Each structure stands twice: as C-alpha cells, then as structure tokens.
Amino acid sequence: MTTQRTYDDRMFIETFEHEYTWLNGFLRNVRRYGNKTALIDPTTDKEWTYRQLDEECNMLANALKEDGVGKNDVVMSILNNCPEFCFTYIAPRKVGAIVNLANFKLSPGETARLIEHNKPKVVIYCAEMKDMVAEAEKLSSHKPLRMIMADNLDDEKLPLGHIAYGDYVYHHSADAPAMDFPHHIYDEVVRMCTSGTSALPKNVPLNDINEVLSAHDAIMHYPLNCKDICMNMTPLFHRGGSHSGGTCPTFFVGATLVLMRAFSPRVTLNHVEKYHITFLTGSPSSLEMLARTQEKDPVDISSLRGLVTMGAPLEKAACERFLETLTPNILNGYGTTETFWNSFLRPYDLPEYAGSVGGSCIDDEVRVVKIYEDRKAEPDELVPTDNETVGEVILYCPGKTTYSYYNNPEEQEKKFYKGWMYTNDIGFWDENLYVTINGRKDDMIISAGENVYPTQVEEAINEFDKVADCMVTAVPDKARGQAIAAYVIPADPSLTVREVFDFCLETPMLSAYKRPRWYKIVDSLPMTATGKKMHYALKQQAAKDLEAGELKRK
C-alpha cells in the first residue's frame, strides 16, 4: 500500500535510508578533525589522527577488494584490543562487507564451529592466538580465502599458508575504494557473537542504523563529545566493548580512543594520568581493583569525567567507595549483546539505588512480566511494581537491535516477540520502574565479565568417558565475581578430581575462562520430579561447600 503524505518525501527517504550510516559519520569526522588524534596504542607508542586512521582503513579495504571481498561477504576479526581491531571494525564497510567480531578467548573447537557457521572469506587474528586459530582452521570444514596474522609484537612465526597483516595491506592505496555497491541503513555491517547454551555462540547481526543509534545512545548518556578521551578495560569484541567507550561511539563523535590489550589496574591508572582519559569502561570487579590500587598508591586521575560499568550490579558499599576514590560520576548499565544497554543507573541514582539496574534508557523500555511454564507472557502482562514480586525482564529497543540471530531461527523465536527481547533474567521492580535482577531462568554465570552457560560446560565434561553426568554452577570469587564449580557423578568409581581437571584443560571444546575452578565428585545431583537439573539449588549448596572446604581445585 502506498502511503499518502502531505509533503514530497522522496528525497528524505533516499537520503535517510541510503546515507545515514555509521561510516558516513566517521568520514565526517575525517573531514572535520583530520589532524586530531583518533587512536592511541600505548603498547607500541603509536598514534593515528583521524586522517591517518582513515588511510589505514582504506589500505585494508583495497586489499580486501582485490581479494574479491564485497557486498555481504564476511570478514572475521579474532583480535584483542589492538590497532588492527579498529582498522577491521571500519574497513569492511568500505567494500560492503560484514565484520564478524569473534571472541579471541574461545577454544579451537569453538572457533572452528564459528568459522563453519559464518563462512568468512577472510579471517584476521592476533598473533598471540595463532596456535588456537591454526588449529581451528584445521578443524573447520570451511576454509577461508585468507588467514591474516596481526599485532605481531613478539615476531611470531606465521602458520603455513597465512600472511602477515603488514604484508597484506602493503602497497595498497590509501585512497578510499570506489563504493560501487548499494547502501542501505538496514544492511548488516557488524555481526557479534553472544554466549550460547551450546558450543556455537549465537550470532547477532547489527545493521547500520543500529550502529548509528547505539553511538547516539552512548553519546547522550555519558554525555560524550569530540573532546573526550576514552578507554575500555574490557575486550572490544563485546557489545559493551566496541559500543560503550569503544570504536562505535568514540569514532562516531570524533573523540579519542586509547587501547588496552589486557587489563591491569596500575597500568590503567597510569594511562588515565598520562593521556588525560575522561571516560573508562569496565566491570565492577575491575573497578574494585582500580580503587584498591588508587588507595594504596594514588595518581592524578582528575581528568576522569565518568566511569561506565556493566556486567553486574554495583553493591552499595563498593559504590560508595568508588565514588570517593575514583570519580563522583559512575554509570552502571544493563543490557545484552543483542540490544546493547537498556537501563541505567545515572550518577544522580548512586549510591541510593546501587544493587538495582536502574531505569530505562531514553529510547528504550524495560519491563518485568509474569512467568509461565508453557508460554511467554504478553508484553503487557506486568508484575506489580512492589519491589518484591518476581518476573522475567524484557527489553524494548527498536533502535539498537535487529531482533534476530544469523541462521538460528529456533533461538530467534525463543528470544524475540512483538518487538521485545525476553532476557531470561529474573527480577522485580519498584514504583519508579527501577529493576533489580536476582537470578536467571537459564542460570548463566558471569565470571570476570565473561558470560558462561552451565549447559555448555556440562556438555563438554560429559564427553569424558569416566563421567556419568555433571552440573555446573557458580561460587563467589573475589577476583572474578563468580568462579565456576563442577559437580560430577562418576561412571567409573576410580574417577578423581585431577582427571576431570585435566580433561577440562585438554578438551578443545572449553576455552580457558569456561573451565571450572572448583570440583566435587558426588553420587547425585539436585533434580526436579520431571528430571530437570535444579541449578539454583546447586548454587546454594555450592556456596556452603566452598565455605566448608568441600570443593577441590585439582
């Protein structure tokens, strides 16, 4: 049906739908702030202006184009927070390709499945992960056209058939490639990987308008401007990495990004002082380490305008300490890979509302709805706002999500309904519509800022022929927030904790951060009458077992 307008809308539609892209926003900053510092890499002591950053991206884009990479092709990035991550975040857009941001902490088997699922033409990875990536390439049935090793700080030898990043882009033009493909704001430009209940992560497509509006969201909530200097203490491949104080909003607004490959509290504070960083992003556990280090040996961090933290709620006592020691401006965000952040505790909410995840972001809505065994609640089936009645947390954020997964219709149907994402988080809310999370329907573990699903770890451990069954849960851990504990029923009575530990260490299906830290051999596991594992009951028992010394390391 043709809609009748009261005005001629043709130029608006043509301009908005084909030109209102993240890349055009970045290119505006290349023109506006060409000589302004865009990127700083303290590890190599290198800096790039906006013009130089664009030229680096053009060289990569031209190399990709020569290799036949074009519209809707996939370039997989298995990179830490290095300069090549930033080049790879931008360059594929210049040839119409999709950058697939993969977790560099995955195991070879997990990475192989990711490669098979996404079928990238080109894979760009950091040198420190070369052995993992080379093994993944062998395991994968899909063979990328190019395997490119980047960030080679220690002069690592290239795996057979791979090419060094510098050699790949060498001699290619620093001029922008001709954009001989159609643009549209609904085109997929980024594909992210979220934690999943199996060894294959869910792949989250983000279109161009998602990128623009995610940048706007961060810019208005911080607020962020072209004078700011940002550093993210978490991996940039996360949504909260690239989209919160990372590549997406920082380069869109014309600010400066300082790279941190691996978190260190002392190095972080020194960088704040040296580079006059205005915004830091990290998990509550990283803030705890920053506060402890600053209290012991303080440096000048007066440049900080704000600390942005996500991944877990802030405890009130810890929040008060951070406000005193680090900065009076703390923002605590809550959201998902699929939707970015969707609620916030702003500086004026803290420390009073610490422990909750706050109220909805400006363009979003967060609700708590009833829980049914056999169906989703309708979006308007709300629980009372009595700060007590528990329900499922759902998210409405049409600007920052595509409401979809790449090639995964089953999970897509589970998660998205009538413009809402059903998170599986359990919580309650008050009369101000401030939400508090107190658990998960699927019992996800968050360890050192990484999402770990018990069922995935259980699947891996159950492959051990001396294991009959197991359950995985979380126990408190000062450094990680939560550590993983495995309760194992032996199929062979000779099974030892050491054997289970060694199996977890050696299996290609468990990355390092998913390996249990604690173990216990048991005769039975808590189950419902219908045979379902009761993870919440095990979690309560595990906390007691840890305190009593009944959990073993190896």
C-alpha positions as CSV (number, residue, x, y, z in Angstrom):
1,M,0.0,0.0,0.0
2,T,1.3,3.5,-0.9
3,T,1.1,5.9,2.0
4,Q,-0.2,9.4,1.1
5,R,2.0,12.1,2.6
6,T,1.2,15.8,3.0
7,Y,4.7,16.5,1.5
8,D,7.1,15.2,-1.0
9,D,9.1,12.5,1.0
10,R,11.2,11.1,-1.8
11,M,14.5,13.0,-1.1
12,F,14.1,12.4,2.7
13,I,13.7,8.6,2.1
14,E,16.6,8.4,-0.4
15,T,18.9,10.4,1.9
16,F,18.0,8.9,5.2
17,E,17.8,5.2,4.1
18,H,21.0,5.3,2.0
19,E,23.2,7.9,3.6
20,Y,22.5,8.0,7.3
21,T,25.2,5.4,8.0
22,W,27.9,4.9,10.7
23,L,30.6,5.1,8.1
24,N,29.4,8.4,6.8
25,G,29.5,9.7,10.4
26,F,33.1,8.5,10.7
27,L,34.0,10.1,7.4
28,R,32.5,13.4,8.5
29,N,35.0,13.4,11.4
30,V,37.9,12.6,9.0
31,R,36.9,15.9,7.2
32,R,36.2,17.9,10.4
33,Y,39.0,16.6,12.6
34,G,41.6,15.3,10.2
35,N,44.6,16.3,12.3
36,K,43.1,15.4,15.6
37,T,44.2,12.2,17.4
38,A,41.7,9.4,16.9
39,L,43.7,6.4,18.2
40,I,46.5,5.8,20.7
41,D,48.2,2.5,21.2
42,P,50.4,2.7,24.4
43,T,51.9,-0.7,23.8
44,T,53.7,0.4,20.7
45,D,53.6,4.1,21.5
46,K,51.9,4.9,18.2
47,E,49.1,7.4,17.5
48,W,46.8,7.9,14.5
49,T,45.0,11.1,13.5
50,Y,41.5,10.8,12.0
51,R,43.1,11.2,8.5
52,Q,45.7,8.6,9.2
53,L,43.2,6.2,10.7
54,D,41.1,6.5,7.5
55,E,44.1,5.9,5.3
56,E,44.9,2.7,7.2
57,C,41.4,1.6,6.8
58,N,41.5,2.4,3.1
59,M,44.6,0.2,2.6
60,L,42.9,-2.7,4.2
61,A,39.7,-2.1,2.3
62,N,41.5,-2.0,-1.0
63,A,43.3,-5.3,-0.1
64,L,40.0,-6.9,0.7
65,K,38.5,-5.7,-2.5
66,E,41.4,-7.1,-4.5
67,D,40.7,-10.4,-2.8
68,G,37.1,-10.3,-4.1
69,V,35.5,-9.3,-0.8
70,G,32.4,-7.4,-1.4
71,K,28.7,-6.9,-0.5
72,N,27.6,-9.1,2.4
73,D,30.8,-11.1,2.5
74,V,32.1,-11.8,6.0
75,V,35.5,-10.7,7.4
76,M,36.1,-12.4,10.8
77,S,38.0,-10.5,13.4
78,I,39.7,-12.6,16.1
79,L,41.5,-9.7,17.6
80,N,42.4,-8.3,21.0
81,N,42.3,-4.5,21.7
82,C,44.9,-3.7,19.1
83,P,45.1,-1.1,16.3
84,E,44.1,-3.8,13.7
85,F,40.8,-4.3,15.6
86,C,40.0,-0.7,14.8
87,F,41.0,-0.9,11.2
88,T,39.0,-4.1,10.8
89,Y,36.0,-2.5,12.5
90,I,35.9,0.2,9.8
91,A,37.4,-1.1,6.6
92,P,34.9,-3.9,5.6
93,R,32.1,-1.3,5.5
94,K,34.0,0.5,2.7
95,V,33.5,-2.5,0.4
96,G,30.1,-3.5,1.7
97,A,31.3,-6.4,3.8
98,I,30.3,-7.5,7.3
99,V,32.8,-7.6,10.2
100,N,32.2,-10.6,12.4
101,L,33.6,-9.8,15.9
102,A,34.7,-13.1,17.4
103,N,35.9,-13.9,20.9
104,F,39.6,-14.5,20.8
105,K,39.3,-16.4,24.1
106,L,37.5,-19.3,22.5
107,S,38.9,-22.8,22.2
108,P,40.0,-24.2,18.7
109,G,36.8,-26.3,18.5
110,E,34.5,-23.5,19.4
111,T,36.3,-21.2,16.9
112,A,36.1,-23.9,14.2
113,R,32.3,-24.0,14.6
114,L,32.1,-20.3,14.4
115,I,34.1,-20.3,11.1
116,E,31.8,-23.0,9.7
117,H,28.7,-21.1,10.7
118,N,29.7,-17.7,9.4
119,K,31.8,-18.8,6.4
120,P,34.2,-15.8,6.4
121,K,36.2,-15.1,3.2
122,V,38.9,-13.5,5.4
123,V,40.0,-14.1,9.0
124,I,42.2,-11.5,10.7
125,Y,43.6,-12.6,14.1
126,C,46.1,-11.5,16.7
127,A,49.5,-13.2,16.8
128,E,49.1,-14.3,20.4
129,M,46.2,-16.5,19.3
130,K,48.0,-18.1,16.3
131,D,48.1,-21.6,17.6
132,M,44.4,-21.6,18.6
133,V,43.4,-20.1,15.2
134,A,45.7,-22.5,13.2
135,E,44.1,-25.5,15.0
136,A,40.6,-24.1,14.4
137,E,41.4,-23.7,10.7
138,K,42.3,-27.4,10.6
139,L,39.2,-28.5,12.4
140,S,36.8,-26.3,10.3
141,S,35.2,-27.7,7.2
142,H,35.0,-24.2,5.8
143,K,38.4,-22.8,4.6
144,P,38.6,-19.0,4.4
145,L,40.3,-17.5,1.4
146,R,42.8,-15.6,3.6
147,M,44.2,-16.1,7.1
148,I,45.9,-12.9,8.2
149,M,48.0,-12.6,11.4
150,A,48.1,-9.1,13.0
151,D,49.5,-7.4,16.1
152,N,52.7,-9.5,15.9
153,L,54.6,-7.8,18.8
154,D,56.9,-10.8,19.6
155,D,57.9,-11.6,16.0
156,E,55.9,-14.9,16.0
157,K,56.4,-17.2,13.0
158,L,53.5,-17.3,10.7
159,P,51.5,-20.6,10.4
160,L,51.8,-22.3,7.0
161,G,49.7,-20.5,4.3
162,H,49.0,-17.4,6.5
163,I,50.1,-13.9,5.7
164,A,51.2,-11.0,7.9
165,Y,48.8,-8.1,8.2
166,G,51.5,-5.6,7.1
167,D,52.3,-7.7,4.0
168,Y,48.6,-8.0,3.2
169,V,48.0,-4.2,3.1
170,Y,51.4,-3.2,1.9
171,H,51.5,-1.3,-1.4
172,H,47.7,-0.9,-1.4
173,S,46.3,2.6,-2.0
174,A,45.5,4.8,1.0
175,D,42.7,6.4,-1.1
176,A,39.2,5.3,-0.5
177,P,38.0,2.5,-2.7
178,A,35.1,3.2,-5.1
179,M,31.8,2.4,-3.3
180,D,30.3,0.6,-6.2
181,F,27.6,-1.2,-4.2
182,P,24.2,-0.1,-2.9
183,H,24.0,1.2,0.7
184,H,21.0,0.9,3.0
185,I,20.6,1.5,6.7
186,Y,19.1,-1.9,7.1
187,D,22.3,-3.6,5.7
188,E,24.1,-5.8,8.2
189,V,27.5,-4.3,8.9
190,V,28.6,-5.9,12.2
191,R,27.9,-9.5,13.4
192,M,28.6,-10.1,17.1
193,C,28.8,-13.4,19.0
194,T,27.0,-13.8,22.2
195,S,27.3,-16.6,24.8
196,G,25.1,-19.6,23.9
197,T,23.8,-22.7,25.5
198,S,25.9,-24.9,23.1
199,A,29.4,-24.7,21.7
200,L,28.2,-22.5,18.9
201,P,27.6,-18.9,20.1
202,K,24.5,-17.1,18.8
203,N,25.5,-14.7,16.1
204,V,23.9,-11.3,16.4
205,P,23.5,-9.2,13.2
206,L,23.6,-5.4,13.6
207,N,22.5,-3.2,10.8
208,D,23.8,0.3,10.0
209,I,21.1,2.2,11.8
210,N,21.7,0.0,14.9
211,E,25.3,1.2,14.8
212,V,24.3,4.9,14.5
213,L,21.7,4.8,17.2
214,S,23.9,2.8,19.5
215,A,26.5,5.5,19.1
216,H,23.9,8.2,19.8
217,D,22.8,6.3,22.9
218,A,26.3,6.3,24.4
219,I,26.9,9.9,23.4
220,M,23.8,11.2,25.1
221,H,24.0,9.1,28.2
222,Y,27.6,9.8,29.1
223,P,27.4,12.5,27.6
224,L,30.3,12.1,25.1
225,N,31.8,14.7,22.9
226,C,34.7,15.2,20.5
227,K,37.0,16.5,23.3
228,D,36.7,13.2,25.3
229,I,39.4,10.5,25.5
230,C,38.0,7.0,26.1
231,M,39.5,3.7,27.2
232,N,37.6,0.4,27.6
233,M,39.1,-2.0,30.0
234,T,37.2,-5.0,28.5
235,P,37.7,-6.7,25.2
236,L,36.3,-4.7,22.3
237,F,34.7,-7.7,20.6
238,H,32.0,-7.5,23.3
239,R,28.9,-5.2,22.6
240,G,29.9,-3.4,25.8
241,G,33.4,-3.1,24.5
242,S,33.1,-1.7,21.0
243,H,29.8,0.1,21.7
244,S,30.5,1.6,25.2
245,G,33.5,3.9,25.1
246,G,34.9,1.8,22.3
247,T,35.1,2.1,18.5
248,C,31.4,2.7,17.8
249,P,30.6,5.9,19.8
250,T,34.2,7.2,20.1
251,F,34.9,7.4,16.3
252,F,31.3,8.5,15.5
253,V,31.5,11.5,17.8
254,G,35.1,12.4,16.9
255,A,36.7,11.6,20.3
256,T,40.0,9.7,21.0
257,L,40.3,6.0,21.8
258,V,43.2,4.7,23.9
259,L,43.7,0.9,23.5
260,M,44.3,-1.5,26.4
261,R,45.0,-5.1,25.3
262,A,44.9,-6.7,28.7
263,F,43.6,-5.1,31.9
264,S,46.0,-4.0,34.7
265,P,44.8,-1.7,37.4
266,R,48.2,0.1,37.8
267,V,48.6,0.5,34.0
268,T,45.1,1.7,33.7
269,L,45.6,4.5,36.3
270,N,48.9,5.5,34.8
271,H,47.2,5.8,31.4
272,V,44.4,8.0,32.9
273,E,47.1,10.3,34.2
274,K,49.3,10.3,31.1
275,Y,46.6,10.6,28.4
276,H,44.1,12.6,30.5
277,I,41.4,9.9,29.9
278,T,37.9,11.2,30.6
279,F,35.8,8.0,30.4
280,L,36.7,4.5,31.5
281,T,34.6,1.4,30.9
282,G,34.9,-1.8,32.8
283,S,33.3,-4.4,35.0
284,P,32.6,-3.9,38.7
285,S,35.4,-6.3,39.5
286,S,37.9,-4.1,37.6
287,L,36.6,-1.0,39.5
288,E,37.3,-2.8,42.7
289,M,41.0,-3.4,41.6
290,L,41.3,0.2,40.5
291,A,40.0,1.5,43.8
292,R,42.4,-0.7,45.8
293,T,45.4,0.3,43.7
294,Q,44.5,4.0,43.8
295,E,44.1,3.9,47.6
296,K,47.5,2.2,48.0
297,D,49.4,4.4,45.6
298,P,47.4,7.3,44.2
299,V,48.0,9.0,40.9
300,D,46.3,12.1,39.3
301,I,43.0,10.9,37.8
302,S,41.3,14.2,38.0
303,S,40.7,14.1,34.2
304,L,38.0,11.4,34.7
305,R,34.5,12.6,33.8
306,G,33.0,9.2,34.4
307,L,33.3,5.5,34.9
308,V,30.9,3.2,33.0
309,T,30.4,-0.2,34.3
310,M,28.3,-3.2,33.1
311,G,28.0,-6.9,33.5
312,A,26.9,-7.0,37.2
313,P,25.1,-4.8,39.7
314,L,27.1,-2.5,42.0
315,E,26.9,-3.2,45.7
316,K,26.1,-0.1,47.7
317,A,29.3,-0.2,49.9
318,A,31.5,-0.8,46.9
319,C,29.7,2.0,45.0
320,E,30.3,4.5,47.9
321,R,34.0,3.6,47.9
322,F,34.3,4.0,44.1
323,L,32.6,7.4,44.3
324,E,35.0,8.5,46.9
325,T,38.2,7.0,45.5
326,L,37.8,7.2,41.7
327,T,35.1,9.6,40.5
328,P,31.7,11.1,41.6
329,N,30.3,10.2,38.2
330,I,29.5,6.5,37.8
331,L,27.1,5.0,35.3
332,N,26.0,1.4,35.7
333,G,24.4,-0.1,32.5
334,Y,22.4,-3.2,32.0
335,G,21.6,-4.9,28.7
336,T,22.6,-7.7,26.3
337,T,24.7,-8.3,23.2
338,E,21.5,-8.3,21.2
339,T,20.3,-4.9,22.5
340,F,23.3,-3.0,23.9
341,W,22.4,-1.4,27.2
342,N,18.8,-0.8,28.0
343,S,18.7,0.6,31.6
344,F,21.0,2.8,33.5
345,L,21.9,4.0,37.0
346,R,23.0,7.5,36.4
347,P,25.3,9.5,38.7
348,Y,22.2,11.0,40.4
349,D,20.9,7.5,41.2
350,L,24.0,6.4,43.1
351,P,24.7,5.3,45.7
352,E,21.0,5.2,46.7
353,Y,19.9,2.7,44.0
354,A,23.1,0.6,43.9
355,G,22.2,-3.1,43.6
356,S,19.4,-2.4,41.0
357,V,20.0,-1.9,37.3
358,G,18.1,1.4,37.3
359,G,15.6,2.8,34.9
360,S,15.1,2.5,31.1
361,C,17.4,4.3,28.7
362,I,15.9,7.2,26.9
363,D,14.8,5.4,23.7
364,D,14.2,2.0,25.4
365,E,11.8,0.4,27.8
366,V,12.5,-2.3,30.4
367,R,9.6,-4.3,31.9
368,V,9.1,-7.1,34.3
369,V,6.4,-9.6,33.2
370,K,4.8,-12.7,34.6
371,I,6.4,-16.1,34.2
372,Y,4.5,-19.0,32.7
373,E,5.7,-22.6,32.3
374,D,4.3,-23.1,28.8
375,R,4.4,-19.8,27.1
376,K,5.9,-16.3,27.0
377,A,4.0,-13.6,28.9
378,E,2.5,-10.9,26.7
379,P,4.4,-7.7,27.0
380,D,1.6,-6.0,28.9
381,E,1.3,-8.9,31.5
382,L,3.2,-7.0,34.1
383,V,4.0,-8.0,37.7
384,P,3.2,-5.4,40.4
385,T,5.7,-2.6,41.0
386,D,6.0,-3.6,44.6
387,N,9.8,-4.2,44.6
388,E,9.0,-7.8,45.6
389,T,7.0,-9.8,43.0
390,V,9.4,-11.7,40.7
391,G,9.0,-11.9,36.9
392,E,11.0,-12.0,33.7
393,V,12.8,-8.9,32.5
394,I,12.0,-8.0,28.9
395,L,13.5,-5.2,26.7
396,Y,12.1,-2.9,24.0
397,C,14.8,-1.2,22.0
398,P,14.0,-0.9,18.3
399,G,16.9,1.4,17.5
400,K,19.7,-0.9,18.7
401,T,18.7,-4.4,17.7
402,T,17.7,-6.4,14.6
403,Y,15.6,-8.7,16.7
404,S,17.3,-11.6,15.0
405,Y,20.1,-14.2,15.0
406,Y,22.1,-15.2,11.9
407,N,20.9,-18.6,10.7
408,N,19.4,-19.6,14.1
409,P,15.5,-19.4,13.8
410,E,14.9,-21.6,16.9
411,E,16.8,-19.2,19.3
412,Q,15.3,-16.2,17.5
413,E,11.8,-17.4,18.2
414,K,12.7,-18.0,21.9
415,K,14.1,-14.6,22.5
416,F,12.1,-12.1,20.4
417,Y,8.4,-11.4,20.5
418,K,6.3,-8.5,19.4
419,G,9.2,-6.0,19.4
420,W,10.6,-7.2,22.8
421,M,13.6,-9.3,23.8
422,Y,12.9,-11.9,26.5
423,T,16.1,-12.0,28.5
424,N,15.6,-15.0,30.8
425,D,16.7,-12.7,33.6
426,I,14.5,-12.8,36.7
427,G,13.9,-9.7,38.7
428,F,11.4,-7.3,40.3
429,W,10.7,-3.5,40.1
430,D,9.5,-0.6,42.2
431,E,7.1,2.3,41.7
432,N,9.7,4.2,39.8
433,L,10.1,1.3,37.4
434,Y,13.7,0.7,38.6
435,V,14.5,-3.0,38.1
436,T,16.6,-5.3,40.3
437,I,17.9,-8.6,38.9
438,N,18.0,-11.5,41.2
439,G,18.7,-14.5,39.0
440,R,18.3,-16.1,35.6
441,K,15.9,-18.6,34.2
442,D,18.9,-20.3,32.5
443,D,21.4,-19.8,35.3
444,M,24.1,-18.1,33.3
445,I,27.4,-17.5,35.1
446,I,29.3,-14.2,34.8
447,S,33.0,-14.8,35.5
448,A,35.5,-12.0,35.1
449,G,33.0,-10.2,32.8
450,E,32.5,-13.3,30.5
451,N,29.2,-15.0,30.1
452,V,29.3,-18.7,30.7
453,Y,26.3,-21.1,30.3
454,P,26.4,-24.1,32.6
455,T,24.9,-26.4,30.0
456,Q,27.7,-25.7,27.5
457,V,30.4,-26.6,30.1
458,E,28.3,-29.7,31.2
459,E,28.1,-30.9,27.6
460,A,31.9,-30.7,27.4
461,I,32.6,-32.5,30.7
462,N,30.0,-35.2,29.9
463,E,32.1,-36.2,26.9
464,F,34.6,-37.7,29.3
465,D,34.0,-41.4,29.3
466,K,34.6,-41.7,33.1
467,V,31.8,-39.2,33.8
468,A,28.1,-40.3,34.0
469,D,26.7,-36.8,34.5
470,C,27.5,-33.4,35.9
471,M,26.2,-30.0,36.8
472,V,27.9,-26.7,36.7
473,T,27.2,-23.6,38.9
474,A,28.8,-20.5,40.2
475,V,30.5,-19.8,43.6
476,P,31.6,-16.4,44.9
477,D,35.1,-15.3,43.8
478,K,36.8,-12.0,44.9
479,A,38.8,-11.6,41.7
480,R,36.3,-12.9,39.1
481,G,33.0,-12.1,40.8
482,Q,31.9,-15.7,40.2
483,A,34.0,-18.8,39.6
484,I,32.8,-22.0,38.0
485,A,32.3,-25.1,40.1
486,A,31.6,-28.6,38.6
487,Y,29.7,-31.4,40.5
488,V,30.5,-34.7,38.8
489,I,28.8,-38.1,39.0
490,P,31.4,-40.7,38.0
491,A,30.7,-43.5,35.5
492,D,33.9,-45.1,36.8
493,P,34.4,-45.2,40.6
494,S,38.1,-44.5,40.1
495,L,37.4,-41.0,38.8
496,T,39.4,-38.3,40.5
497,V,39.1,-34.5,40.6
498,R,42.5,-34.4,39.0
499,E,41.3,-36.4,36.0
500,V,38.3,-34.2,35.5
501,F,40.5,-31.1,35.7
502,D,43.0,-32.5,33.2
503,F,40.1,-33.4,30.8
504,C,38.8,-29.8,31.0
505,L,42.3,-28.5,30.4
506,E,42.8,-30.6,27.3
507,T,39.3,-30.7,25.6
508,P,39.1,-28.4,22.6
509,M,35.5,-27.5,23.5
510,L,36.3,-25.5,26.6
511,S,38.0,-22.1,26.4
512,A,40.1,-21.1,29.4
513,Y,37.5,-18.9,31.0
514,K,34.9,-21.6,30.8
515,R,36.9,-24.2,32.7
516,P,35.7,-25.0,36.2
517,R,38.0,-23.7,39.0
518,W,36.4,-26.0,41.7
519,Y,35.2,-29.6,41.6
520,K,33.4,-32.2,43.7
521,I,32.7,-35.9,43.0
522,V,29.1,-36.7,44.1
523,D,26.6,-39.5,44.0
524,S,23.6,-37.5,42.9
525,L,22.5,-34.1,41.6
526,P,19.5,-32.0,42.5
527,M,16.7,-32.7,40.0
528,T,13.0,-31.8,39.7
529,A,10.4,-34.5,39.7
530,T,10.5,-34.4,35.9
531,G,14.2,-34.9,35.7
532,K,15.3,-31.3,35.1
533,K,18.5,-30.0,36.7
534,M,17.9,-27.6,39.6
535,H,20.9,-25.2,39.1
536,Y,19.6,-22.7,41.6
537,A,19.5,-25.4,44.3
538,L,23.1,-26.5,43.4
539,K,24.2,-22.9,43.6
540,Q,23.0,-22.5,47.2
541,Q,24.8,-25.8,48.1
542,A,28.0,-24.8,46.3
543,A,28.4,-21.7,48.3
544,K,28.1,-23.7,51.5
545,D,30.5,-26.4,50.2
546,L,33.1,-23.7,49.3
547,E,33.0,-22.2,52.7
548,A,33.3,-25.7,54.3
549,G,36.3,-26.6,52.2
550,E,34.5,-29.4,50.4
551,L,35.2,-28.1,46.8
552,K,38.6,-29.1,45.4
553,R,40.8,-27.4,42.9
554,K,42.6,-30.5,41.4
